[in-house]
Amino acid sequence: MEGISRKIVRLKKYEDGIYNTEEFQHFAVIHVRLPKSGNIHDVEIELNEFQVQMAIDKLPTYKIGENLMENLSVNEHKENEAVI
């Protein structure tokens, strides 16, 4: 595992062409290095906001590999999407 980040997607919902409401989706994105190619692959897991924060806080403390805490990065990414 190379790191974990947060992704927040804002879905804007429209009804008959008029803005109606919005919804937020929260994802924990785990960055892993593939063993054969060495490329980094992102695994997105949709959770609620609290669960994402727990994953960010707790995942780095598990002993998955040597020096995990030194190599782990935490980032935040936000997106806006419109649903028509």
mmCIF file as gemmi writes it, N, C-alpha and C atoms, coordinates in Angstrom:
data_model
loop_
_atom_site.group_PDB
_atom_site.id
_atom_site.type_symbol
_atom_site.label_atom_id
_atom_site.label_alt_id
_atom_site.label_comp_id
_atom_site.label_asym_id
_atom_site.label_entity_id
_atom_site.label_seq_id
_atom_site.pdbx_PDB_ins_code
_atom_site.Cartn_x
_atom_site.Cartn_y
_atom_site.Cartn_z
_atom_site.occupancy
_atom_site.B_iso_or_equiv
_atom_site.pdbx_formal_charge
_atom_site.auth_seq_id
_atom_site.auth_asym_id
_atom_site.pdbx_PDB_model_num
ATOM 1 N N . MET Axp A 1 ? 0.845 -1.175 0 1 0 ? 1 A 1
ATOM 2 C CA . MET Axp A 1 ? 0 0 0 1 0 ? 1 A 1
ATOM 3 C C . MET Axp A 1 ? 0.889 1.236 0 1 0 ? 1 A 1
ATOM 4 N N . GLU Axp A 2 ? 0.58 2.165 -0.894 1 0 ? 2 A 1
ATOM 5 C CA . GLU Axp A 2 ? 1.366 3.389 -1.04 1 0 ? 2 A 1
ATOM 6 C C . GLU Axp A 2 ? 0.744 4.588 -0.345 1 0 ? 2 A 1
ATOM 7 N N . GLY Axp A 3 ? -0.55 4.541 -0.06 1 0 ? 3 A 1
ATOM 8 C CA . GLY Axp A 3 ? -1.195 5.673 0.593 1 0 ? 3 A 1
ATOM 9 C C . GLY Axp A 3 ? -2.704 5.549 0.543 1 0 ? 3 A 1
ATOM 10 N N . ILE Axp A 4 ? -3.347 6.501 1.187 1 0 ? 4 A 1
ATOM 11 C CA . ILE Axp A 4 ? -4.808 6.546 1.202 1 0 ? 4 A 1
ATOM 12 C C . ILE Axp A 4 ? -5.228 7.999 1.069 1 0 ? 4 A 1
ATOM 13 N N . SER Axp A 5 ? -6.31 8.233 0.351 1 0 ? 5 A 1
ATOM 14 C CA . SER Axp A 5 ? -6.811 9.596 0.201 1 0 ? 5 A 1
ATOM 15 C C . SER Axp A 5 ? -8.332 9.593 0.278 1 0 ? 5 A 1
ATOM 16 N N . ARG Axp A 6 ? -8.876 10.774 0.364 1 0 ? 6 A 1
ATOM 17 C CA . ARG Axp A 6 ? -10.32 10.971 0.437 1 0 ? 6 A 1
ATOM 18 C C . ARG Axp A 6 ? -10.776 11.551 -0.897 1 0 ? 6 A 1
ATOM 19 N N . LYS Axp A 7 ? -11.901 11.075 -1.403 1 0 ? 7 A 1
ATOM 20 C CA . LYS Axp A 7 ? -12.508 11.634 -2.612 1 0 ? 7 A 1
ATOM 21 C C . LYS Axp A 7 ? -13.947 11.971 -2.269 1 0 ? 7 A 1
ATOM 22 N N . ILE Axp A 8 ? -14.339 13.218 -2.547 1 0 ? 8 A 1
ATOM 23 C CA . ILE Axp A 8 ? -15.708 13.668 -2.295 1 0 ? 8 A 1
ATOM 24 C C . ILE Axp A 8 ? -16.31 14.078 -3.629 1 0 ? 8 A 1
ATOM 25 N N . VAL Axp A 9 ? -17.446 13.488 -3.964 1 0 ? 9 A 1
ATOM 26 C CA . VAL Axp A 9 ? -18.134 13.797 -5.213 1 0 ? 9 A 1
ATOM 27 C C . VAL Axp A 9 ? -19.45 14.477 -4.868 1 0 ? 9 A 1
ATOM 28 N N . ARG Axp A 10 ? -19.685 15.657 -5.45 1 0 ? 10 A 1
ATOM 29 C CA . ARG Axp A 10 ? -20.957 16.36 -5.253 1 0 ? 10 A 1
ATOM 30 C C . ARG Axp A 10 ? -21.807 16.125 -6.484 1 0 ? 10 A 1
ATOM 31 N N . LEU Axp A 11 ? -22.938 15.461 -6.302 1 0 ? 11 A 1
ATOM 32 C CA . LEU Axp A 11 ? -23.876 15.212 -7.391 1 0 ? 11 A 1
ATOM 33 C C . LEU Axp A 11 ? -24.962 16.273 -7.334 1 0 ? 11 A 1
ATOM 34 N N . LYS Axp A 12 ? -25.061 17.073 -8.383 1 0 ? 12 A 1
ATOM 35 C CA . LYS Axp A 12 ? -26.132 18.06 -8.473 1 0 ? 12 A 1
ATOM 36 C C . LYS Axp A 12 ? -27.259 17.433 -9.275 1 0 ? 12 A 1
ATOM 37 N N . LYS Axp A 13 ? -28.451 17.383 -8.71 1 0 ? 13 A 1
ATOM 38 C CA . LYS Axp A 13 ? -29.583 16.744 -9.371 1 0 ? 13 A 1
ATOM 39 C C . LYS Axp A 13 ? -30.53 17.806 -9.916 1 0 ? 13 A 1
ATOM 40 N N . TYR Axp A 14 ? -30.939 17.581 -11.165 1 0 ? 14 A 1
ATOM 41 C CA . TYR Axp A 14 ? -31.843 18.493 -11.851 1 0 ? 14 A 1
ATOM 42 C C . TYR Axp A 14 ? -33.129 17.761 -12.201 1 0 ? 14 A 1
ATOM 43 N N . GLU Axp A 15 ? -34.224 18.46 -12.116 1 0 ? 15 A 1
ATOM 44 C CA . GLU Axp A 15 ? -35.523 17.911 -12.512 1 0 ? 15 A 1
ATOM 45 C C . GLU Axp A 15 ? -36.157 18.886 -13.494 1 0 ? 15 A 1
ATOM 46 N N . ASP Axp A 16 ? -36.456 18.416 -14.683 1 0 ? 16 A 1
ATOM 47 C CA . ASP Axp A 16 ? -36.998 19.256 -15.757 1 0 ? 16 A 1
ATOM 48 C C . ASP Axp A 16 ? -36.095 20.45 -16.047 1 0 ? 16 A 1
ATOM 49 N N . GLY Axp A 17 ? -34.783 20.227 -15.992 1 0 ? 17 A 1
ATOM 50 C CA . GLY Axp A 17 ? -33.825 21.275 -16.314 1 0 ? 17 A 1
ATOM 51 C C . GLY Axp A 17 ? -33.605 22.292 -15.218 1 0 ? 17 A 1
ATOM 52 N N . ILE Axp A 18 ? -34.209 22.084 -14.056 1 0 ? 18 A 1
ATOM 53 C CA . ILE Axp A 18 ? -34.074 23.022 -12.936 1 0 ? 18 A 1
ATOM 54 C C . ILE Axp A 18 ? -33.36 22.309 -11.795 1 0 ? 18 A 1
ATOM 55 N N . TYR Axp A 19 ? -32.38 23.006 -11.205 1 0 ? 19 A 1
ATOM 56 C CA . TYR Axp A 19 ? -31.634 22.451 -10.082 1 0 ? 19 A 1
ATOM 57 C C . TYR Axp A 19 ? -32.597 22.096 -8.956 1 0 ? 19 A 1
ATOM 58 N N . ASN Axp A 20 ? -32.481 20.86 -8.459 1 0 ? 20 A 1
ATOM 59 C CA . ASN Axp A 20 ? -33.406 20.383 -7.447 1 0 ? 20 A 1
ATOM 60 C C . ASN Axp A 20 ? -32.717 20.174 -6.105 1 0 ? 20 A 1
ATOM 61 N N . THR Axp A 21 ? -31.627 19.429 -6.101 1 0 ? 21 A 1
ATOM 62 C CA . THR Axp A 21 ? -30.938 19.116 -4.853 1 0 ? 21 A 1
ATOM 63 C C . THR Axp A 21 ? -29.526 18.637 -5.168 1 0 ? 21 A 1
ATOM 64 N N . GLU Axp A 22 ? -28.757 18.396 -4.138 1 0 ? 22 A 1
ATOM 65 C CA . GLU Axp A 22 ? -27.425 17.845 -4.317 1 0 ? 22 A 1
ATOM 66 C C . GLU Axp A 22 ? -27.185 16.747 -3.291 1 0 ? 22 A 1
ATOM 67 N N . GLU Axp A 23 ? -26.251 15.886 -3.624 1 0 ? 23 A 1
ATOM 68 C CA . GLU Axp A 23 ? -25.921 14.752 -2.759 1 0 ? 23 A 1
ATOM 69 C C . GLU Axp A 23 ? -24.402 14.618 -2.776 1 0 ? 23 A 1
ATOM 70 N N . PHE Axp A 24 ? -23.816 14.291 -1.628 1 0 ? 24 A 1
ATOM 71 C CA . PHE Axp A 24 ? -22.373 14.099 -1.547 1 0 ? 24 A 1
ATOM 72 C C . PHE Axp A 24 ? -22.073 12.616 -1.372 1 0 ? 24 A 1
ATOM 73 N N . GLN Axp A 25 ? -21.102 12.135 -2.137 1 0 ? 25 A 1
ATOM 74 C CA . GLN Axp A 25 ? -20.634 10.763 -2.002 1 0 ? 25 A 1
ATOM 75 C C . GLN Axp A 25 ? -19.202 10.82 -1.481 1 0 ? 25 A 1
ATOM 76 N N . HIS Axp A 26 ? -18.879 9.953 -0.538 1 0 ? 26 A 1
ATOM 77 C CA . HIS Axp A 26 ? -17.557 9.945 0.089 1 0 ? 26 A 1
ATOM 78 C C . HIS Axp A 26 ? -16.866 8.617 -0.221 1 0 ? 26 A 1
ATOM 79 N N . PHE Axp A 27 ? -15.608 8.703 -0.636 1 0 ? 27 A 1
ATOM 80 C CA . PHE Axp A 27 ? -14.826 7.52 -0.983 1 0 ? 27 A 1
ATOM 81 C C . PHE Axp A 27 ? -13.495 7.536 -0.251 1 0 ? 27 A 1
ATOM 82 N N . ALA Axp A 28 ? -13.064 6.365 0.209 1 0 ? 28 A 1
ATOM 83 C CA . ALA Axp A 28 ? -11.686 6.16 0.639 1 0 ? 28 A 1
ATOM 84 C C . ALA Axp A 28 ? -10.978 5.586 -0.579 1 0 ? 28 A 1
ATOM 85 N N . VAL Axp A 29 ? -9.881 6.2 -0.987 1 0 ? 29 A 1
ATOM 86 C CA . VAL Axp A 29 ? -9.126 5.742 -2.15 1 0 ? 29 A 1
ATOM 87 C C . VAL Axp A 29 ? -7.792 5.2 -1.646 1 0 ? 29 A 1
ATOM 88 N N . ILE Axp A 30 ? -7.6 3.897 -1.816 1 0 ? 30 A 1
ATOM 89 C CA . ILE Axp A 30 ? -6.373 3.249 -1.363 1 0 ? 30 A 1
ATOM 90 C C . ILE Axp A 30 ? -5.457 3.087 -2.576 1 0 ? 30 A 1
ATOM 91 N N . HIS Axp A 31 ? -4.244 3.596 -2.45 1 0 ? 31 A 1
ATOM 92 C CA . HIS Axp A 31 ? -3.269 3.539 -3.536 1 0 ? 31 A 1
ATOM 93 C C . HIS Axp A 31 ? -2.353 2.346 -3.28 1 0 ? 31 A 1
ATOM 94 N N . VAL Axp A 32 ? -2.364 1.384 -4.205 1 0 ? 32 A 1
ATOM 95 C CA . VAL Axp A 32 ? -1.551 0.178 -4.051 1 0 ? 32 A 1
ATOM 96 C C . VAL Axp A 32 ? -0.613 0.049 -5.242 1 0 ? 32 A 1
ATOM 97 N N . ARG Axp A 33 ? 0.572 -0.491 -4.977 1 0 ? 33 A 1
ATOM 98 C CA . ARG Axp A 33 ? 1.54 -0.749 -6.045 1 0 ? 33 A 1
ATOM 99 C C . ARG Axp A 33 ? 1.375 -2.196 -6.489 1 0 ? 33 A 1
ATOM 100 N N . LEU Axp A 34 ? 1.157 -2.386 -7.78 1 0 ? 34 A 1
ATOM 101 C CA . LEU Axp A 34 ? 0.988 -3.728 -8.325 1 0 ? 34 A 1
ATOM 102 C C . LEU Axp A 34 ? 2.35 -4.427 -8.342 1 0 ? 34 A 1
ATOM 103 N N . PRO Axp A 35 ? 2.408 -5.678 -7.848 1 0 ? 35 A 1
ATOM 104 C CA . PRO Axp A 35 ? 3.707 -6.342 -7.676 1 0 ? 35 A 1
ATOM 105 C C . PRO Axp A 35 ? 4.453 -6.607 -8.992 1 0 ? 35 A 1
ATOM 106 N N . LYS Axp A 36 ? 3.768 -7.005 -10.03 1 0 ? 36 A 1
ATOM 107 C CA . LYS Axp A 36 ? 4.471 -7.364 -11.27 1 0 ? 36 A 1
ATOM 108 C C . LYS Axp A 36 ? 4.919 -6.14 -12.057 1 0 ? 36 A 1
ATOM 109 N N . SER Axp A 37 ? 4.019 -5.171 -12.247 1 0 ? 37 A 1
ATOM 110 C CA . SER Axp A 37 ? 4.354 -4.017 -13.082 1 0 ? 37 A 1
ATOM 111 C C . SER Axp A 37 ? 4.978 -2.874 -12.29 1 0 ? 37 A 1
ATOM 112 N N . GLY Axp A 38 ? 4.693 -2.812 -10.991 1 0 ? 38 A 1
ATOM 113 C CA . GLY Axp A 38 ? 5.189 -1.701 -10.19 1 0 ? 38 A 1
ATOM 114 C C . GLY Axp A 38 ? 4.346 -0.448 -10.321 1 0 ? 38 A 1
ATOM 115 N N . ASN Axp A 39 ? 3.287 -0.501 -11.146 1 0 ? 39 A 1
ATOM 116 C CA . ASN Axp A 39 ? 2.393 0.648 -11.318 1 0 ? 39 A 1
ATOM 117 C C . ASN Axp A 39 ? 1.515 0.82 -10.086 1 0 ? 39 A 1
ATOM 118 N N . ILE Axp A 40 ? 1.106 2.056 -9.84 1 0 ? 40 A 1
ATOM 119 C CA . ILE Axp A 40 ? 0.198 2.335 -8.717 1 0 ? 40 A 1
ATOM 120 C C . ILE Axp A 40 ? -1.233 2.293 -9.224 1 0 ? 40 A 1
ATOM 121 N N . HIS Axp A 41 ? -2.081 1.565 -8.52 1 0 ? 41 A 1
ATOM 122 C CA . HIS Axp A 41 ? -3.492 1.402 -8.872 1 0 ? 41 A 1
ATOM 123 C C . HIS Axp A 41 ? -4.329 1.949 -7.717 1 0 ? 41 A 1
ATOM 124 N N . ASP Axp A 42 ? -5.406 2.666 -8.025 1 0 ? 42 A 1
ATOM 125 C CA . ASP Axp A 42 ? -6.29 3.22 -6.997 1 0 ? 42 A 1
ATOM 126 C C . ASP Axp A 42 ? -7.522 2.341 -6.842 1 0 ? 42 A 1
ATOM 127 N N . VAL Axp A 43 ? -7.839 2.015 -5.599 1 0 ? 43 A 1
ATOM 128 C CA . VAL Axp A 43 ? -9.035 1.247 -5.27 1 0 ? 43 A 1
ATOM 129 C C . VAL Axp A 43 ? -9.958 2.192 -4.5 1 0 ? 43 A 1
ATOM 130 N N . GLU Axp A 44 ? -11.146 2.483 -5.07 1 0 ? 44 A 1
ATOM 131 C CA . GLU Axp A 44 ? -12.1 3.388 -4.437 1 0 ? 44 A 1
ATOM 132 C C . GLU Axp A 44 ? -13.174 2.588 -3.706 1 0 ? 44 A 1
ATOM 133 N N . ILE Axp A 45 ? -13.429 2.97 -2.455 1 0 ? 45 A 1
ATOM 134 C CA . ILE Axp A 45 ? -14.448 2.315 -1.649 1 0 ? 45 A 1
ATOM 135 C C . ILE Axp A 45 ? -15.413 3.39 -1.157 1 0 ? 45 A 1
ATOM 136 N N . GLU Axp A 46 ? -16.692 3.279 -1.534 1 0 ? 46 A 1
ATOM 137 C CA . GLU Axp A 46 ? -17.672 4.27 -1.093 1 0 ? 46 A 1
ATOM 138 C C . GLU Axp A 46 ? -18.101 3.961 0.335 1 0 ? 46 A 1
ATOM 139 N N . LEU Axp A 47 ? -17.978 4.948 1.195 1 0 ? 47 A 1
ATOM 140 C CA . LEU Axp A 47 ? -18.336 4.847 2.608 1 0 ? 47 A 1
ATOM 141 C C . LEU Axp A 47 ? -19.056 6.136 2.995 1 0 ? 47 A 1
ATOM 142 N N . ASN Axp A 48 ? -19.504 6.207 4.248 1 0 ? 48 A 1
ATOM 143 C CA . ASN Axp A 48 ? -20.016 7.497 4.693 1 0 ? 48 A 1
ATOM 144 C C . ASN Axp A 48 ? -18.837 8.35 5.167 1 0 ? 48 A 1
ATOM 145 N N . GLU Axp A 49 ? -19.074 9.621 5.414 1 0 ? 49 A 1
ATOM 146 C CA . GLU Axp A 49 ? -17.995 10.555 5.741 1 0 ? 49 A 1
ATOM 147 C C . GLU Axp A 49 ? -17.201 10.113 6.971 1 0 ? 49 A 1
ATOM 148 N N . PHE Axp A 50 ? -17.881 9.646 7.992 1 0 ? 50 A 1
ATOM 149 C CA . PHE Axp A 50 ? -17.229 9.196 9.224 1 0 ? 50 A 1
ATOM 150 C C . PHE Axp A 50 ? -16.348 7.978 8.956 1 0 ? 50 A 1
ATOM 151 N N . GLN Axp A 51 ? -16.853 7.021 8.171 1 0 ? 51 A 1
ATOM 152 C CA . GLN Axp A 51 ? -16.085 5.81 7.881 1 0 ? 51 A 1
ATOM 153 C C . GLN Axp A 51 ? -14.825 6.121 7.072 1 0 ? 51 A 1
ATOM 154 N N . VAL Axp A 52 ? -14.912 7.077 6.156 1 0 ? 52 A 1
ATOM 155 C CA . VAL Axp A 52 ? -13.736 7.466 5.38 1 0 ? 52 A 1
ATOM 156 C C . VAL Axp A 52 ? -12.667 8.028 6.316 1 0 ? 52 A 1
ATOM 157 N N . GLN Axp A 53 ? -13.071 8.897 7.238 1 0 ? 53 A 1
ATOM 158 C CA . GLN Axp A 53 ? -12.097 9.473 8.174 1 0 ? 53 A 1
ATOM 159 C C . GLN Axp A 53 ? -11.48 8.39 9.052 1 0 ? 53 A 1
ATOM 160 N N . MET Axp A 54 ? -12.287 7.427 9.482 1 0 ? 54 A 1
ATOM 161 C CA . MET Axp A 54 ? -11.746 6.314 10.283 1 0 ? 54 A 1
ATOM 162 C C . MET Axp A 54 ? -10.718 5.523 9.486 1 0 ? 54 A 1
ATOM 163 N N . ALA Axp A 55 ? -11.004 5.256 8.212 1 0 ? 55 A 1
ATOM 164 C CA . ALA Axp A 55 ? -10.063 4.517 7.369 1 0 ? 55 A 1
ATOM 165 C C . ALA Axp A 55 ? -8.752 5.287 7.221 1 0 ? 55 A 1
ATOM 166 N N . ILE Axp A 56 ? -8.848 6.601 7.017 1 0 ? 56 A 1
ATOM 167 C CA . ILE Axp A 56 ? -7.646 7.429 6.874 1 0 ? 56 A 1
ATOM 168 C C . ILE Axp A 56 ? -6.84 7.434 8.172 1 0 ? 56 A 1
ATOM 169 N N . ASP Axp A 57 ? -7.536 7.472 9.302 1 0 ? 57 A 1
ATOM 170 C CA . ASP Axp A 57 ? -6.842 7.502 10.589 1 0 ? 57 A 1
ATOM 171 C C . ASP Axp A 57 ? -6.238 6.15 10.959 1 0 ? 57 A 1
ATOM 172 N N . LYS Axp A 58 ? -6.94 5.067 10.67 1 0 ? 58 A 1
ATOM 173 C CA . LYS Axp A 58 ? -6.533 3.75 11.164 1 0 ? 58 A 1
ATOM 174 C C . LYS Axp A 58 ? -5.683 2.925 10.208 1 0 ? 58 A 1
ATOM 175 N N . LEU Axp A 59 ? -5.937 3.001 8.921 1 0 ? 59 A 1
ATOM 176 C CA . LEU Axp A 59 ? -5.234 2.136 7.977 1 0 ? 59 A 1
ATOM 177 C C . LEU Axp A 59 ? -3.712 2.269 8.057 1 0 ? 59 A 1
ATOM 178 N N . PRO Axp A 60 ? -3.171 3.477 8.182 1 0 ? 60 A 1
ATOM 179 C CA . PRO Axp A 60 ? -1.71 3.592 8.263 1 0 ? 60 A 1
ATOM 180 C C . PRO Axp A 60 ? -1.097 2.941 9.496 1 0 ? 60 A 1
ATOM 181 N N . THR Axp A 61 ? -1.874 2.669 10.542 1 0 ? 61 A 1
ATOM 182 C CA . THR Axp A 61 ? -1.314 2.096 11.763 1 0 ? 61 A 1
ATOM 183 C C . THR Axp A 61 ? -1.151 0.582 11.691 1 0 ? 61 A 1
ATOM 184 N N . TYR Axp A 62 ? -1.785 -0.068 10.702 1 0 ? 62 A 1
ATOM 185 C CA . TYR Axp A 62 ? -1.656 -1.511 10.568 1 0 ? 62 A 1
ATOM 186 C C . TYR Axp A 62 ? -0.313 -1.854 9.945 1 0 ? 62 A 1
ATOM 187 N N . LYS Axp A 63 ? 0.29 -2.938 10.419 1 0 ? 63 A 1
ATOM 188 C CA . LYS Axp A 63 ? 1.61 -3.353 9.969 1 0 ? 63 A 1
ATOM 189 C C . LYS Axp A 63 ? 1.499 -4.195 8.7 1 0 ? 63 A 1
ATOM 190 N N . ILE Axp A 64 ? 1.23 -3.53 7.571 1 0 ? 64 A 1
ATOM 191 C CA . ILE Axp A 64 ? 1.1 -4.235 6.299 1 0 ? 64 A 1
ATOM 192 C C . ILE Axp A 64 ? 2.475 -4.484 5.693 1 0 ? 64 A 1
ATOM 193 N N . GLY Axp A 65 ? 3.401 -3.598 5.923 1 0 ? 65 A 1
ATOM 194 C CA . GLY Axp A 65 ? 4.754 -3.742 5.395 1 0 ? 65 A 1
ATOM 195 C C . GLY Axp A 65 ? 5.707 -2.927 6.244 1 0 ? 65 A 1
ATOM 196 N N . GLU Axp A 66 ? 6.986 -3.097 6.01 1 0 ? 66 A 1
ATOM 197 C CA . GLU Axp A 66 ? 7.978 -2.354 6.782 1 0 ? 66 A 1
ATOM 198 C C . GLU Axp A 66 ? 7.904 -0.867 6.455 1 0 ? 66 A 1
ATOM 199 N N . ASN Axp A 67 ? 8.081 -0.063 7.459 1 0 ? 67 A 1
ATOM 200 C CA . ASN Axp A 67 ? 8.129 1.397 7.3 1 0 ? 67 A 1
ATOM 201 C C . ASN Axp A 67 ? 6.902 1.968 6.601 1 0 ? 67 A 1
ATOM 202 N N . LEU Axp A 68 ? 5.737 1.383 6.839 1 0 ? 68 A 1
ATOM 203 C CA . LEU Axp A 68 ? 4.516 1.843 6.171 1 0 ? 68 A 1
ATOM 204 C C . LEU Axp A 68 ? 4.216 3.289 6.507 1 0 ? 68 A 1
ATOM 205 N N . MET Axp A 69 ? 4.366 3.66 7.771 1 0 ? 69 A 1
ATOM 206 C CA . MET Axp A 69 ? 4.043 5.029 8.183 1 0 ? 69 A 1
ATOM 207 C C . MET Axp A 69 ? 4.941 6.051 7.482 1 0 ? 69 A 1
ATOM 208 N N . GLU Axp A 70 ? 6.196 5.681 7.189 1 0 ? 70 A 1
ATOM 209 C CA . GLU Axp A 70 ? 7.117 6.625 6.563 1 0 ? 70 A 1
ATOM 210 C C . GLU Axp A 70 ? 6.761 6.87 5.102 1 0 ? 70 A 1
ATOM 211 N N . ASN Axp A 71 ? 6.226 5.865 4.428 1 0 ? 71 A 1
ATOM 212 C CA . ASN Axp A 71 ? 5.961 5.963 3 1 0 ? 71 A 1
ATOM 213 C C . ASN Axp A 71 ? 4.521 6.318 2.669 1 0 ? 71 A 1
ATOM 214 N N . LEU Axp A 72 ? 3.645 6.389 3.662 1 0 ? 72 A 1
ATOM 215 C CA . LEU Axp A 72 ? 2.224 6.588 3.421 1 0 ? 72 A 1
ATOM 216 C C . LEU Axp A 72 ? 1.9 8.061 3.238 1 0 ? 72 A 1
ATOM 217 N N . SER Axp A 73 ? 1.069 8.374 2.243 1 0 ? 73 A 1
ATOM 218 C CA . SER Axp A 73 ? 0.638 9.747 2.034 1 0 ? 73 A 1
ATOM 219 C C . SER Axp A 73 ? -0.875 9.817 2.132 1 0 ? 73 A 1
ATOM 220 N N . VAL Axp A 74 ? -1.387 10.946 2.621 1 0 ? 74 A 1
ATOM 221 C CA . VAL Axp A 74 ? -2.826 11.166 2.738 1 0 ? 74 A 1
ATOM 222 C C . VAL Axp A 74 ? -3.164 12.414 1.938 1 0 ? 74 A 1
ATOM 223 N N . ASN Axp A 75 ? -4.12 12.288 1.001 1 0 ? 75 A 1
ATOM 224 C CA . ASN Axp A 75 ? -4.519 13.395 0.14 1 0 ? 75 A 1
ATOM 225 C C . ASN Axp A 75 ? -6.033 13.534 0.141 1 0 ? 75 A 1
ATOM 226 N N . GLU Axp A 76 ? -6.516 14.668 -0.328 1 0 ? 76 A 1
ATOM 227 C CA . GLU Axp A 76 ? -7.956 14.902 -0.446 1 0 ? 76 A 1
ATOM 228 C C . GLU Axp A 76 ? -8.258 15.368 -1.864 1 0 ? 76 A 1
ATOM 229 N N . HIS Axp A 77 ? -9.318 14.812 -2.445 1 0 ? 77 A 1
ATOM 230 C CA . HIS Axp A 77 ? -9.704 15.131 -3.821 1 0 ? 77 A 1
ATOM 231 C C . HIS Axp A 77 ? -11.202 15.4 -3.843 1 0 ? 77 A 1
ATOM 232 N N . LYS Axp A 78 ? -11.636 16.488 -4.487 1 0 ? 78 A 1
ATOM 233 C CA . LYS Axp A 78 ? -13.05 16.826 -4.565 1 0 ? 78 A 1
ATOM 234 C C . LYS Axp A 78 ? -13.46 16.923 -6.028 1 0 ? 78 A 1
ATOM 235 N N . GLU Axp A 79 ? -14.681 16.48 -6.328 1 0 ? 79 A 1
ATOM 236 C CA . GLU Axp A 79 ? -15.226 16.543 -7.683 1 0 ? 79 A 1
ATOM 237 C C . GLU Axp A 79 ? -16.637 17.073 -7.632 1 0 ? 79 A 1
ATOM 238 N N . ASN Axp A 80 ? -17.066 17.675 -8.701 1 0 ? 80 A 1
ATOM 239 C CA . ASN Axp A 80 ? -18.454 18.096 -8.871 1 0 ? 80 A 1
ATOM 240 C C . ASN Axp A 80 ? -19.024 17.371 -10.077 1 0 ? 80 A 1
ATOM 241 N N . GLU Axp A 81 ? -20.201 16.801 -9.943 1 0 ? 81 A 1
ATOM 242 C CA . GLU Axp A 81 ? -20.861 16.143 -11.043 1 0 ? 81 A 1
ATOM 243 C C . GLU Axp A 81 ? -22.315 16.6 -11.078 1 0 ? 81 A 1
ATOM 244 N N . ALA Axp A 82 ? -22.866 16.684 -12.268 1 0 ? 82 A 1
ATOM 245 C CA . ALA Axp A 82 ? -24.269 17.054 -12.415 1 0 ? 82 A 1
ATOM 246 C C . ALA Axp A 82 ? -25.045 15.867 -12.961 1 0 ? 82 A 1
ATOM 247 N N . VAL Axp A 83 ? -26.194 15.588 -12.344 1 0 ? 83 A 1
ATOM 248 C CA . VAL Axp A 83 ? -27.074 14.53 -12.806 1 0 ? 83 A 1
ATOM 249 C C . VAL Axp A 83 ? -28.323 15.195 -13.38 1 0 ? 83 A 1
ATOM 250 N N . ILE Axp A 84 ? -28.574 14.958 -14.642 1 0 ? 84 A 1
ATOM 251 C CA . ILE Axp A 84 ? -29.709 15.617 -15.305 1 0 ? 84 A 1
ATOM 252 C C . ILE Axp A 84 ? -30.77 14.585 -15.609 1 0 ? 84 A 1
